[in-house]
Amino acid sequence: MAALHTDPALASRVLAAGWVAAGPARDIDEIADLLRQAELPPSVLSRSIEVDQSRRAPAVVCLDLMTDPMAPGGNVLHERCAVVVLHRSLDMCVRLELSTSDLTAFDDIAGACLEVARRVRPAAEGDVA
């Protein structure tokens, strides 16, 4: 998945790249605790973790501000957002990760990820749509 710039003159510029995966239902609070206890790699400058206890689809949102020392030209800041949503009615979790080096690309990257992950539904043979 890729988010392209909305300006037609810049349409070929990718603002963000993302991945979606579906899996078995998991406890959202347990996932949040594991994220809080995880040792951060040196590339992660800061991490925030929030739990949204929506009755319909609880979620955990993890937002990292990172550097990429392998980027051309040296260190480049980028944001990475990971969201796990528990779809209770489907007895499954959906994980969405989104990463961008354009820190102005999203007004609210965490909110955008959460909205997309809540809309994902299973398709044939375990794929997601």
All heavy atoms as an XYZ file, in Angstrom:
952
protein
N       0.855     -1.161      0.000
C       0.000      0.000      0.000
C       0.903      1.226      0.000
O       1.918      1.239      0.685
C      -0.871     -0.059      1.252
C      -1.468      1.239      1.692
S      -2.560      1.015      3.091
C      -1.412      1.018      4.424
N       0.545      2.224     -0.740
C       1.320      3.457     -0.773
C       0.368      4.635     -0.814
O      -0.686      4.570     -1.435
C       2.236      3.482     -1.992
N       0.717      5.708     -0.132
C      -0.066      6.945     -0.166
C       0.660      7.912     -1.079
O       1.826      8.226     -0.858
C      -0.195      7.533      1.242
N      -0.015      8.364     -2.122
C       0.584      9.278     -3.080
C       0.185     10.705     -2.756
O      -0.868     10.956     -2.181
C       0.137      8.927     -4.499
C       0.505      7.525     -4.977
C      -0.034      7.290     -6.385
C       2.011      7.323     -4.953
N       1.015     11.637     -3.147
C       0.734     13.054     -2.904
C      -0.521     13.462     -3.664
O      -0.761     13.012     -4.783
C       1.928     13.900     -3.340
C       1.939     15.243     -2.715
N       1.095     16.250     -3.091
C       2.683     15.735     -1.705
C       1.325     17.317     -2.369
N       2.287     17.028     -1.511
N      -1.345     14.320     -3.071
C      -2.611     14.727     -3.698
C      -2.424     15.775     -4.785
O      -3.318     15.978     -5.595
C      -3.586     15.282     -2.639
O      -2.942     16.343     -1.933
C      -4.012     14.187     -1.677
N      -1.299     16.452     -4.846
C      -1.024     17.433     -5.882
C      -0.675     16.687     -7.171
O       0.274     15.906     -7.205
C       0.144     18.316     -5.446
C       0.489     19.407     -6.456
O       0.031     19.327     -7.621
O       1.204     20.342     -6.075
N      -1.445     16.901     -8.272
C      -1.174     16.179     -9.523
C       0.257     16.361    -10.019
O       0.818     15.472    -10.649
C      -2.176     16.778    -10.515
C      -3.219     17.439     -9.699
C      -2.587     17.808     -8.394
N       0.873     17.492     -9.732
C       2.244     17.728    -10.172
C       3.231     16.832     -9.422
O       4.333     16.589     -9.889
C       2.624     19.195     -9.955
N       2.818     16.336     -8.253
C       3.689     15.492     -7.441
C       3.129     14.083     -7.284
O       3.516     13.342     -6.404
C       3.866     16.104     -6.038
C       4.454     17.509     -5.978
C       4.390     18.048     -4.565
C       5.888     17.502     -6.478
N       2.207     13.698     -8.144
C       1.482     12.431     -7.978
C       2.382     11.211     -7.942
O       2.030     10.200     -7.356
C       0.445     12.275     -9.083
N       3.554     11.305     -8.554
C       4.413     10.130     -8.559
C       5.242     10.016     -7.274
O       5.950      9.048     -7.084
C       5.352     10.171     -9.762
O       6.188     11.296     -9.660
N       5.138     11.003     -6.393
C       5.912     10.985     -5.150
C       5.177     10.176     -4.085
O       4.060     10.498     -3.706
C       6.131     12.412     -4.659
C       6.973     12.468     -3.426
C       7.324     13.923     -3.121
N       7.506     13.996     -1.700
C       6.918     14.879     -0.929
N       6.110     15.770     -1.440
N       7.145     14.893      0.352
N       5.787      9.136     -3.588
C       5.187      8.322     -2.524
C       5.435      9.013     -1.194
O       6.570      9.314     -0.844
C       5.778      6.892     -2.512
C       5.254      6.106     -1.328
C       5.464      6.182     -3.821
N       4.360      9.272     -0.464
C       4.468      9.904      0.845
C       4.684      8.885      1.948
O       5.319      9.171      2.945
C       3.191     10.694      1.170
C       2.935     11.934      0.334
C       1.612     12.551      0.721
C       4.046     12.934      0.531
N       4.081      7.717      1.782
C       4.154      6.714      2.841
C       3.984      5.325      2.261
O       3.365      5.149      1.222
C       3.059      6.982      3.878
N       4.535      4.357      2.953
C       4.364      2.958      2.573
C       3.781      2.222      3.764
O       4.117      2.516      4.908
C       5.702      2.345      2.167
N       2.895      1.278      3.492
C       2.245      0.585      4.598
C       2.025     -0.878      4.317
O       2.162     -1.340      3.181
N       1.726     -1.611      5.375
C       1.484     -3.044      5.315
C       0.276     -3.375      6.172
O       0.100     -2.823      7.248
C       2.693     -3.810      5.848
C       3.936     -3.496      5.090
C       4.457     -4.219      4.055
C       4.814     -2.381      5.275
N       5.605     -3.608      3.587
C       5.841     -2.478      4.317
C       4.824     -1.299      6.143
C       6.868     -1.544      4.220
C       5.837     -0.371      6.047
C       6.849     -0.506      5.098
N      -0.553     -4.292      5.704
C      -1.734     -4.738      6.436
C      -1.653     -6.244      6.586
O      -1.298     -6.953      5.642
C      -3.041     -4.375      5.682
C      -4.253     -4.895      6.424
C      -3.146     -2.876      5.472
N      -1.984     -6.738      7.780
C      -2.005     -8.183      8.023
C      -3.160     -8.502      8.964
O      -3.521     -7.699      9.815
C      -0.693     -8.641      8.635
N      -3.741     -9.672      8.792
C      -4.811    -10.139      9.680
C      -4.324    -11.390     10.392
O      -3.530    -12.157      9.855
C      -6.071    -10.448      8.876
N      -4.792    -11.570     11.630
C      -4.387    -12.736     12.401
C      -5.401    -13.048     13.480
O      -6.459    -12.420     13.556
N      -5.075    -13.999     14.332
C      -6.015    -14.393     15.383
C      -6.241    -13.266     16.386
O      -5.400    -12.377     16.542
C      -5.329    -15.593     16.055
C      -3.895    -15.472     15.694
C      -3.831    -14.750     14.381
N      -7.375    -13.309     17.051
C      -7.714    -12.303     18.061
C      -6.679    -12.319     19.185
O      -6.207    -13.380     19.585
C      -9.108    -12.575     18.612
N      -6.301    -11.134     19.652
C      -5.346    -10.985     20.754
C      -5.886     -9.944     21.722
O      -6.677     -9.082     21.348
C      -3.995    -10.494     20.235
C      -3.311    -11.364     19.226
C      -2.258    -12.311     19.772
N      -1.443    -11.806     20.833
C      -0.214    -11.292     20.697
N       0.317    -11.181     19.501
N       0.470    -10.888     21.744
N      -5.403     -9.975     22.938
C      -5.781     -8.994     23.949
C      -5.020     -7.692     23.689
O      -3.785     -7.681     23.678
C      -5.458     -9.549     25.336
C      -5.862     -8.595     26.425
O      -7.024     -8.667     26.875
O      -5.013     -7.760     26.814
N      -5.748     -6.608     23.493
C      -5.152     -5.319     23.151
C      -4.273     -4.806     24.288
O      -3.190     -4.273     24.055
C      -6.262     -4.305     22.778
C      -6.956     -4.729     21.476
C      -5.714     -2.885     22.679
C      -6.053     -4.819     20.268
N      -4.721     -4.955     25.535
C      -3.915     -4.489     26.671
C      -2.604     -5.258     26.772
O      -1.564     -4.691     27.113
C      -4.705     -4.610     27.976
C      -5.851     -3.608     28.039
O      -5.645     -2.452     27.612
O      -6.943     -3.975     28.508
N      -2.630     -6.544     26.459
C      -1.406     -7.355     26.480
C      -0.419     -6.873     25.419
O       0.786     -6.766     25.676
C      -1.754     -8.825     26.236
C      -0.560     -9.748     26.232
C      -0.945    -11.190     25.908
O      -2.051    -11.627     26.284
O      -0.129    -11.864     25.259
N      -0.927     -6.558     24.244
C      -0.064     -6.039     23.176
C       0.555     -4.712     23.608
O       1.752     -4.479     23.429
C      -0.850     -5.880     21.861
C      -1.277     -7.250     21.335
C      -0.016     -5.133     20.819
C      -2.250     -7.191     20.181
N      -0.258     -3.832     24.202
C       0.251     -2.534     24.667
C       1.331     -2.725     25.733
O       2.367     -2.043     25.700
C      -0.895     -1.684     25.204
N       1.127     -3.651     26.654
C       2.131     -3.921     27.693
C       3.434     -4.418     27.079
O       4.522     -4.008     27.502
C       1.606     -4.938     28.706
C       0.543     -4.357     29.626
O       0.449     -3.109     29.725
O      -0.199     -5.150     30.245
N       3.340     -5.325     26.102
C       4.545     -5.826     25.434
C       5.301     -4.699     24.732
O       6.537     -4.644     24.776
C       4.183     -6.924     24.433
C       3.712     -8.247     25.035
C       3.175     -9.171     23.946
C       4.848     -8.924     25.793
N       4.570     -3.801     24.097
C       5.216     -2.660     23.431
C       5.898     -1.747     24.438
O       6.997     -1.250     24.195
C       4.190     -1.864     22.622
C       3.726     -2.501     21.323
C       2.495     -1.790     20.785
C       4.856     -2.481     20.304
N       5.261     -1.524     25.584
C       5.848     -0.657     26.618
C       7.116     -1.268     27.215
O       8.024     -0.551     27.622
C       4.825     -0.391     27.718
C       3.721      0.545     27.288
C       2.764      0.851     28.437
N       1.643      1.630     27.951
C       0.412      1.144     27.797
N       0.131     -0.105     28.160
N      -0.549      1.913     27.335
N       7.172     -2.594     27.287
C       8.318     -3.282     27.885
C       9.453     -3.525     26.896
O      10.568     -3.837     27.304
C       7.863     -4.620     28.469
C       6.903     -4.478     29.614
C       6.261     -5.809     29.985
O       6.714     -6.878     29.575
N       5.171     -5.745     30.753
N       9.176     -3.377     25.620
C      10.178     -3.685     24.589
C      11.350     -2.708     24.657
O      11.168     -1.509     24.880
C       9.536     -3.633     23.208
N      12.534     -3.247     24.464
C      13.723     -2.402     24.386
C      13.749     -1.746     23.008
O      13.648     -2.431     21.984
C      14.975     -3.240     24.599
C      16.228     -2.414     24.674
C      17.447     -3.248     25.016
O      17.304     -4.276     25.698
O      18.542     -2.860     24.574
N      13.895     -0.428     22.987
C      13.881      0.293     21.721
C      15.242      0.205     21.034
O      16.274      0.368     21.674
C      13.534      1.764     21.946
C      12.167      2.045     22.556
C      11.974      3.549     22.710
C      11.064      1.447     21.721
N      15.235     -0.041     19.720
C      16.504     -0.009     18.988
C      17.032      1.427     18.955
O      16.262      2.382     19.116
C      16.130     -0.506     17.596
C      14.653     -0.384     17.495
C      14.106     -0.384     18.882
N      18.327      1.606     18.738
C      18.902      2.956     18.723
C      18.267      3.889     17.690
O      18.299      5.105     17.857
C      20.378      2.723     18.385
C      20.636      1.295     18.678
C      19.328      0.572     18.532
N      17.693      3.336     16.638
C      17.089      4.181     15.599
C      15.785      4.830     16.053
O      15.332      5.796     15.447
C      16.844      3.366     14.331
O      15.940      2.306     14.602
N      15.153      4.330     17.126
C      13.896      4.903     17.617
C      14.223      5.990     18.635
O      14.763      5.725     19.704
C      12.980      3.826     18.240
C      11.731      4.460     18.824
C      12.614      2.782     17.204
N      13.884      7.228     18.282
C      14.153      8.369     19.154
C      13.082      8.524     20.226
O      13.376      8.930     21.345
C      14.242      9.652     18.327
C      15.301      9.653     17.226
C      15.180     10.903     16.377
C      16.688      9.519     17.827
N      11.833      8.243     19.856
C      10.737      8.333     20.829
C       9.619      7.389     20.413
O       9.467      7.066     19.235
C      10.205      9.765     20.937
O       9.545     10.143     19.743
N       8.852      6.950     21.405
C       7.726      6.052     21.151
C       6.574      6.471     22.056
O       6.755      6.718     23.232
C       8.108      4.607     21.447
C       6.905      3.645     21.386
C       7.319      2.209     21.492
N       7.827      1.805     20.174
C       8.377      0.627     19.907
N       8.502     -0.270     20.860
N       8.796      0.344     18.694
N       5.389      6.525     21.460
C       4.180      6.736     22.264
C       3.217      5.593     21.978
O       3.102      5.131     20.842
C       3.532      8.088     21.963
O       3.037      8.117     20.641
N       2.565      5.138     23.028
C       1.633      4.018     22.919
C       0.324      4.425     23.558
O       0.301      4.912     24.693
C       2.194      2.764     23.623
C       3.505      2.360     22.958
C       1.183      1.626     23.596
C       4.346      1.432     23.785
N      -0.756      4.257     22.818
C      -2.085      4.582     23.332
C      -3.016      3.408     23.087
O      -2.910      2.712     22.080
C      -2.643      5.827     22.641
C      -1.854      7.082     22.959
C      -2.490      8.319     22.351
O      -3.712      8.316     22.071
O      -1.743      9.287     22.152
N      -3.946      3.220     24.022
C      -4.962      2.186     23.886
C      -6.306      2.877     23.734
O      -6.644      3.776     24.502
C      -4.972      1.240     25.112
C      -6.109      0.242     25.013
C      -3.635      0.525     25.232
N      -7.052      2.478     22.719
C      -8.402      2.983     22.472
C      -9.361      1.849     22.810
O      -9.383      0.832     22.129
C      -8.537      3.394     21.011
C      -9.911      3.935     20.654
O     -10.894      3.602     21.337
O      -9.993      4.682     19.671
N     -10.144      2.011     23.857
C     -11.013      0.934     24.348
C     -12.419      0.994     23.762
O     -13.386      0.738     24.457
C     -11.080      0.971     25.887
C      -9.818      0.530     26.557
C      -9.518     -0.957     26.344
O     -10.274     -1.712     25.755
N      -8.364     -1.371     26.841
N     -12.531      1.293     22.496
C     -13.824      1.286     21.821
C     -14.506     -0.067     22.032
O     -13.872     -1.114     21.918
C     -13.627      1.529     20.329
O     -14.769      1.157     19.596
N     -15.792     -0.052     22.341
C     -16.517     -1.314     22.538
C     -16.565     -2.126     21.255
O     -16.518     -3.344     21.276
C     -17.945     -1.031     23.020
C     -18.010     -0.658     24.464
C     -19.406     -0.462     24.968
N     -20.405     -1.223     24.228
C     -21.674     -0.908     24.179
N     -22.113      0.151     24.819
N     -22.519     -1.633     23.503
N     -16.697     -1.446     20.143
C     -16.831     -2.136     18.860
C     -15.517     -2.734     18.373
O     -15.473     -3.862     17.911
C     -17.375     -1.145     17.819
C     -17.627     -1.739     16.455
C     -18.198     -0.714     15.499
N     -17.359      0.455     15.338
C     -16.384      0.567     14.450
N     -16.106     -0.421     13.651
N     -15.673      1.670     14.367
N     -14.438     -1.962     18.487
C     -13.151     -2.419     17.958
C     -12.012     -1.772     18.740
O     -11.448     -0.770     18.309
C     -13.047     -2.094     16.471
N     -11.655     -2.334     19.918
C     -10.540     -1.765     20.682
C      -9.238     -1.873     19.898
O      -9.083     -2.756     19.050
C     -10.504     -2.613     21.953
C     -11.226     -3.865     21.617
C     -12.205     -3.536     20.540
N      -8.319     -0.950     20.202
C      -7.081     -0.895     19.427
C      -5.934     -0.388     20.280
O      -6.140      0.304     21.274
C      -7.269      0.025     18.227
N      -4.724     -0.737     19.847
C      -3.513     -0.145     20.406
C      -2.789      0.543     19.257
O      -2.728      0.023     18.142
C      -2.613     -1.190     21.113
C      -2.140     -2.262     20.155
C      -1.437     -0.529     21.786
N      -2.292      1.757     19.544
C      -1.599      2.561     18.543
C      -0.193      2.841     19.055
O      -0.026      3.328     20.174
C      -2.338      3.896     18.293
C      -1.584      4.746     17.285
C      -3.768      3.654     17.851
N       0.797      2.535     18.247
C       2.199      2.776     18.589
C       2.783      3.717     17.544
O       2.750      3.422     16.347
C       2.963      1.450     18.610
S       4.723      1.623     18.956
N       3.297      4.844     18.003
C       3.858      5.847     17.098
C       5.326      6.060     17.445
O       5.655      6.405     18.585
C       3.085      7.156     17.216
C       3.460      8.276     16.272
C       3.257      7.861     14.818
C       2.636      9.515     16.575
N       6.203      5.812     16.467
C       7.643      5.969     16.652
C       8.162      7.117     15.798
O       7.760      7.259     14.637
C       8.404      4.711     16.217
C       8.161      3.516     17.112
O       7.757      3.706     18.273
O       8.385      2.381     16.645
N       9.068      7.901     16.373
C       9.854      8.863     15.611
C      11.238      8.243     15.512
O      11.842      7.891     16.532
C       9.912     10.218     16.299
C      10.698     11.295     15.556
C      10.065     11.594     14.193
C      10.799     12.556     16.387
N      11.722      8.073     14.273
C      12.932      7.296     14.043
C      13.912      8.043     13.151
O      13.544      8.976     12.448
C      12.563      5.980     13.347
C      11.500      5.188     14.048
S      10.994      3.754     13.080
C      12.519      2.823     13.052
N      15.153      7.566     13.184
C      16.146      8.005     12.208
C      16.441      6.828     11.302
O      16.233      5.675     11.669
C      17.463      8.448     12.877
O      18.019      7.346     13.581
C      17.241      9.618     13.804
N      16.929      7.142     10.126
C      17.329      6.099      9.186
C      18.767      6.378      8.769
O      19.017      7.086      7.793
C      16.401      6.082      7.980
C      16.734      4.961      7.005
O      17.683      4.196      7.278
O      16.057      4.861      5.985
N      19.745      5.843      9.525
C      21.147      6.125      9.202
C      21.587      5.548      7.867
O      22.614      5.936      7.333
C      21.917      5.487     10.361
C      20.983      4.501     10.955
C      19.583      4.986     10.670
N      20.809      4.640      7.297
C      21.161      4.049      6.003
C      20.645      4.885      4.826
O      20.942      4.594      3.684
C      20.584      2.630      5.891
C      21.066      1.691      6.999
S      22.849      1.509      7.058
C      23.085      0.535      5.602
N      19.867      5.923      5.122
C      19.298      6.749      4.056
C      20.407      7.523      3.335
O      21.389      7.928      3.959
C      18.275      7.725      4.633
N      20.228      7.729      2.020
C      21.212      8.532      1.280
C      21.316      9.926      1.892
O      20.316     10.535      2.231
C      20.637      8.599     -0.140
C      19.623      7.506     -0.210
C      19.143      7.261      1.195
N      22.520     10.404      2.083
C      22.698     11.740      2.639
C      22.730     11.761      4.157
O      22.714     12.826      4.758
N      22.731     10.626      4.795
C      22.830     10.599      6.260
C      21.505     10.362      6.944
O      20.569      9.839      6.350
N      21.449     10.747      8.204
C      20.250     10.511      9.003
C      19.042     11.262      8.457
O      19.125     12.438      8.143
C      20.473     10.940     10.453
C      21.326      9.951     11.211
O      21.482      8.813     10.782
N      21.869     10.380     12.323
N      17.929     10.555      8.356
C      16.665     11.133      7.925
C      15.621     10.749      8.960
O      15.526      9.591      9.352
C      16.249     10.588      6.535
C      14.856     11.038      6.170
C      17.255     11.017      5.484
N      14.853     11.725      9.429
C      13.773     11.430     10.364
C      12.590     10.838      9.618
O      12.290     11.247      8.495
C      13.305     12.705     11.067
C      14.207     13.272     12.141
C      13.612     14.573     12.674
C      14.412     12.294     13.274
N      11.927      9.882     10.233
C      10.654      9.436      9.695
C       9.762      8.937     10.821
O      10.216      8.649     11.918
C      10.811      8.418      8.560
C      11.302      7.067      8.942
N      12.625      6.744      8.998
C      10.632      5.952      9.282
C      12.767      5.484      9.336
N      11.568      4.977      9.529
N       8.470      8.913     10.525
C       7.464      8.428     11.460
C       7.056      7.031     11.058
O       6.926      6.734      9.868
C       6.198      9.300     11.402
C       6.262     10.569     12.160
C       4.933     11.312     12.107
O       4.430     11.567     10.992
O       4.414     11.634     13.171
N       6.809      6.218     12.066
C       6.254      4.890     11.828
C       5.094      4.723     12.805
O       5.241      4.933     13.999
C       7.292      3.806     12.060
C       6.716      2.398     11.908
C       7.751      1.342     12.113
N       8.252      1.385     13.487
C       9.328      0.733     13.903
N      10.035      0.020     13.053
N       9.719      0.808     15.150
N       3.965      4.348     12.267
C       2.792      4.114     13.094
C       2.356      2.663     12.897
O       2.257      2.189     11.772
C       1.653      5.053     12.705
S       0.213      4.874     13.777
N       2.125      1.979     14.004
C       1.605      0.615     13.960
C       0.325      0.579     14.784
O       0.281      1.098     15.900
C       2.615     -0.371     14.520
N      -0.714      0.003     14.212
C      -2.015     -0.094     14.877
C      -2.451     -1.548     14.845
O      -2.331     -2.214     13.815
C      -3.072      0.771     14.135
C      -4.450      0.576     14.723
C      -2.680      2.228     14.171
N      -2.948     -2.044     15.973
C      -3.571     -3.360     16.029
C      -4.994     -3.154     16.528
O      -5.210     -2.584     17.596
C      -2.820     -4.333     16.964
C      -3.551     -5.676     17.018
C      -1.390     -4.519     16.504
N      -5.955     -3.595     15.714
C      -7.373     -3.461     16.043
C      -7.962     -4.844     16.247
O      -7.777     -5.732     15.412
C      -8.144     -2.724     14.924
C      -9.641     -2.711     15.196
C      -7.614     -1.314     14.759
N      -8.675     -5.014     17.346
C      -9.380     -6.263     17.613
C     -10.794     -6.141     17.059
O     -11.583     -5.333     17.537
C      -9.427     -6.555     19.111
C     -10.307     -7.726     19.553
C      -9.853     -9.041     18.910
C     -10.326     -7.830     21.066
N     -11.094     -6.916     16.022
C     -12.445     -6.960     15.467
C     -13.170     -8.098     16.188
O     -13.060     -9.263     15.791
C     -12.397     -7.212     13.950
C     -11.890     -6.045     13.167
N     -12.696     -5.013     12.760
C     -10.635     -5.740     12.735
C     -11.983     -4.128     12.095
N     -10.731     -4.539     12.071
N     -13.877     -7.758     17.243
C     -14.524     -8.784     18.075
C     -15.523     -9.616     17.284
O     -15.584    -10.835     17.441
C     -15.222     -8.126     19.258
C     -14.285     -7.633     20.306
C     -15.040     -7.135     21.530
N     -14.112     -6.851     22.596
C     -14.059     -5.700     23.230
N     -14.891     -4.727     22.914
N     -13.194     -5.516     24.196
N     -16.308     -8.974     16.436
C     -17.341     -9.701     15.690
C     -16.734    -10.710     14.718
O     -17.380    -11.682     14.338
C     -18.248     -8.725     14.941
O     -17.490     -7.988     13.996
N     -15.481    -10.499     14.300
C     -14.803    -11.391     13.369
C     -13.821    -12.322     14.076
O     -13.236    -13.189     13.444
C     -14.052    -10.577     12.316
C     -14.891     -9.593     11.505
C     -13.993     -8.705     10.666
C     -15.891    -10.333     10.642
N     -13.617    -12.106     15.384
C     -12.667    -12.878     16.181
C     -11.285    -12.867     15.533
O     -10.647    -13.895     15.343
C     -13.158    -14.315     16.389
C     -12.400    -15.014     17.518
O     -12.005    -14.326     18.475
O     -12.183    -16.231     17.408
N     -10.825    -11.641     15.188
C      -9.513    -11.498     14.558
C      -8.942    -10.122     14.854
O      -9.665     -9.202     15.247
C      -9.607    -11.694     13.044
C     -10.399    -10.615     12.336
S     -10.557    -10.835     10.544
C      -8.894    -10.585     10.027
N      -7.637    -10.006     14.689
C      -6.953     -8.722     14.793
C      -6.449     -8.312     13.409
O      -6.065     -9.159     12.610
C      -5.755     -8.813     15.737
S      -6.181     -8.678     17.472
N      -6.452     -7.017     13.190
C      -5.876     -6.451     11.971
C      -4.743     -5.533     12.401
O      -4.912     -4.702     13.294
C      -6.929     -5.667     11.166
C      -6.277     -4.881     10.038
C      -7.994     -6.597     10.629
N      -3.575     -5.742     11.792
C      -2.418     -4.900     12.070
C      -2.112     -4.082     10.834
O      -2.068     -4.618      9.719
C      -1.215     -5.754     12.431
C      -0.010     -4.901     12.845
C       1.201     -5.741     12.991
N       1.460     -6.320     11.677
C       2.488     -7.078     11.378
N       3.345     -7.398     12.270
N       2.650     -7.560     10.166
N      -1.915     -2.802     11.040
C      -1.551     -1.911      9.946
C      -0.321     -1.134     10.378
O      -0.275     -0.636     11.502
C      -2.692     -0.957      9.622
C      -2.415     -0.013      8.460
C      -3.621      0.090      7.567
C      -2.030      1.357      8.957
N       0.678     -1.079      9.517
C       1.869     -0.274      9.761
C       2.009      0.724      8.626
O       1.786      0.374      7.464
C       3.121     -1.150      9.827
C       3.153     -2.047     11.032
C       4.439     -2.852     11.106
O       5.512     -2.309     10.761
O       4.359     -4.024     11.509
N       2.374      1.935      8.980
C       2.545      2.995      7.996
C       3.816      3.750      8.349
O       4.043      4.077      9.520
C       1.341      3.930      8.023
C       1.214      4.958      6.923
C       1.114      4.295      5.559
C      -0.004      5.829      7.168
N       4.662      4.004      7.360
C       5.925      4.689      7.584
C       6.104      5.783      6.538
O       5.806      5.576      5.362
C       7.071      3.674      7.487
O       8.302      4.299      7.743
N       6.583      6.944      6.988
C       6.807      8.053      6.069
C       7.999      8.884      6.522
O       8.229      9.047      7.721
C       5.567      8.960      5.938
O       5.846      9.999      5.007
C       5.156      9.573      7.263
N       8.747      9.397      5.565
C       9.835     10.320      5.886
C       9.387     11.766      5.681
O      10.155     12.689      5.920
C      11.074     10.023      5.048
O      10.767     10.133      3.681
N       8.150     11.963      5.264
C       7.584     13.304      5.122
C       6.745     13.579      6.367
O       5.589     13.170      6.451
C       6.719     13.388      3.862
C       6.193     14.793      3.611
O       6.222     15.627      4.548
O       5.737     15.054      2.492
N       7.328     14.249      7.342
C       6.647     14.466      8.624
C       5.452     15.399      8.511
O       4.697     15.546      9.471
C       7.646     14.987      9.665
C       8.847     14.085      9.939
C       9.720     14.661     11.055
C       8.434     12.669     10.259
N       5.256     16.003      7.347
C       4.084     16.853      7.133
C       3.014     16.148      6.297
O       2.002     16.738      5.953
C       4.479     18.171      6.432
O       4.986     17.862      5.120
C       5.527     18.933      7.227
N       3.235     14.886      5.961
C       2.325     14.161      5.068
C       0.949     13.936      5.688
O      -0.051     13.895      4.980
C       2.935     12.823      4.672
N       0.883     13.790      7.001
C      -0.385     13.505      7.682
C      -0.607     14.512      8.795
O       0.319     14.822      9.545
C      -0.363     12.103      8.312
C      -0.252     10.992      7.311
C       0.988     10.542      6.891
C      -1.390     10.395      6.798
C       1.102      9.520      5.969
C      -1.290      9.375      5.866
C      -0.045      8.940      5.449
N      -1.847     14.997      8.898
C      -2.195     15.817     10.055
C      -2.204     14.946     11.309
O      -1.827     15.384     12.383
C      -3.577     16.465      9.883
C      -3.570     17.541      8.815
O      -2.515     18.167      8.600
O      -4.630     17.745      8.188
N      -2.656     13.700     11.157
C      -2.775     12.765     12.271
C      -2.532     11.351     11.742
O      -3.478     10.648     11.387
C      -4.164     12.890     12.905
C      -4.406     11.919     14.036
O      -3.439     11.268     14.502
O      -5.575     11.796     14.468
N      -1.274     10.942     11.675
C      -0.944      9.634     11.114
C      -1.567      8.509     11.942
O      -2.043      7.523     11.391
C       0.586      9.454     10.966
C       0.899      8.214     10.122
C       1.285      9.415     12.302
C       2.375      8.084      9.741
N      -1.598      8.669     13.264
C      -2.180      7.627     14.122
C      -3.680      7.498     13.872
O      -4.205      6.388     13.752
C      -1.904      7.932     15.589
N      -4.367      8.610     13.745
C      -5.808      8.583     13.469
C      -6.108      7.984     12.106
O      -7.063      7.219     11.946
N      -5.278      8.298     11.106
C      -5.476      7.740      9.767
C      -5.278      6.228      9.787
O      -6.071      5.487      9.199
C      -4.501      8.397      8.778
N      -4.234      5.766     10.462
C      -3.990      4.317     10.557
C      -5.140      3.615     11.263
O      -5.589      2.554     10.828
C      -2.701      4.050     11.321
S      -1.227      4.315     10.375
N      -5.589      4.191     12.356
C      -6.669      3.580     13.126
C      -7.942      3.475     12.288
O      -8.604      2.436     12.273
C      -6.918      4.385     14.402
C      -7.899      3.832     15.404
C      -7.535      2.423     15.830
C      -7.984      4.744     16.615
N      -8.260      4.526     11.560
C      -9.461      4.512     10.721
C      -9.385      3.424      9.648
O     -10.341      2.678      9.428
C      -9.670      5.878     10.069
C     -10.920      5.951      9.229
C     -11.136      7.314      8.614
O     -10.606      8.316      9.129
O     -11.849      7.373      7.590
N      -8.247      3.310      8.988
C      -8.087      2.293      7.945
C      -8.163      0.896      8.546
O      -8.864      0.020      8.030
C      -6.766      2.486      7.168
C      -6.487      1.304      6.258
C      -6.807      3.785      6.363
N      -7.468      0.661      9.654
C      -7.446     -0.675     10.267
C      -8.830     -1.094     10.751
O      -9.166     -2.277     10.731
C      -6.449     -0.714     11.416
N      -9.646     -0.153     11.155
C     -11.005     -0.488     11.594
C     -11.911     -0.832     10.416
O     -12.930     -1.483     10.595
C     -11.594      0.655     12.412
C     -11.042      0.673     13.816
C     -11.809      1.572     14.725
N     -11.448      1.301     16.103
C     -11.270      2.247     17.012
N     -11.437      3.525     16.692
N     -10.944      1.918     18.246
N     -11.551     -0.403      9.219
C     -12.374     -0.683      8.034
C     -11.986     -1.964      7.311
O     -12.713     -2.431      6.442
C     -12.293      0.481      7.060
C     -12.943      1.735      7.595
C     -12.695      2.892      6.655
N     -13.188      4.115      7.224
C     -14.145      4.841      6.684
N     -14.674      4.477      5.546
N     -14.552      5.938      7.271
N     -10.834     -2.534      7.631
C     -10.358     -3.743      6.956
C     -11.236     -4.922      7.336
O     -11.610     -5.095      8.490
C      -8.889     -4.031      7.324
C      -8.449     -5.391      6.815
C      -7.987     -2.934      6.777
N     -11.570     -5.738      6.342
C     -12.381     -6.937      6.552
C     -11.713     -8.118      5.868
O     -11.006     -7.949      4.884
C     -13.788     -6.741      5.950
C     -14.598     -5.657      6.631
C     -14.969     -6.093      8.043
N     -15.739     -5.089      8.740
C     -15.267     -4.299      9.686
N     -14.005     -4.376     10.036
N     -16.033     -3.420     10.281
N     -11.946     -9.328      6.369
C     -11.322    -10.498      5.739
C     -11.912    -10.775      4.359
O     -13.085    -10.534      4.113
C     -11.635    -11.629      6.707
C     -12.849    -11.197      7.430
C     -12.789     -9.697      7.495
N     -11.076    -11.261      3.470
C     -11.502    -11.682      2.135
C     -11.200    -13.170      2.018
O     -10.946    -13.843      3.009
C     -10.761    -10.866      1.074
N     -11.186    -13.689      0.832
C     -10.968    -15.114      0.605
C      -9.594    -15.557      1.085
O      -8.614    -14.853      0.943
C     -11.110    -15.421     -0.884
N      -9.535    -16.750      1.658
C      -8.310    -17.426      2.056
C      -7.393    -16.602      2.944
O      -6.166    -16.594      2.799
C      -7.552    -17.893      0.811
C      -8.366    -18.880     -0.027
C      -7.600    -19.399     -1.201
O      -6.362    -19.442     -1.153
O      -8.247    -19.790     -2.170
N      -7.987    -15.859      3.894
C      -7.193    -15.139      4.880
C      -6.646    -13.796      4.424
O      -5.992    -13.112      5.201
N      -6.871    -13.425      3.160
C      -6.449    -12.116      2.710
C      -7.315    -11.060      3.371
O      -8.338    -11.366      3.965
C      -6.570    -11.994      1.180
C      -5.562    -12.867      0.460
O      -4.529    -13.181      1.072
O      -5.826    -13.234     -0.692
N      -6.928     -9.802      3.241
C      -7.733     -8.715      3.781
C      -8.144     -7.780      2.655
O      -7.480     -7.687      1.628
C      -6.981     -7.933      4.881
C      -6.796     -8.801      6.100
C      -5.659     -7.406      4.387
N      -9.270     -7.108      2.847
C      -9.773     -6.166      1.847
C     -10.248     -4.912      2.529
O     -10.568     -4.897      3.687
C     -10.911     -6.800      1.059
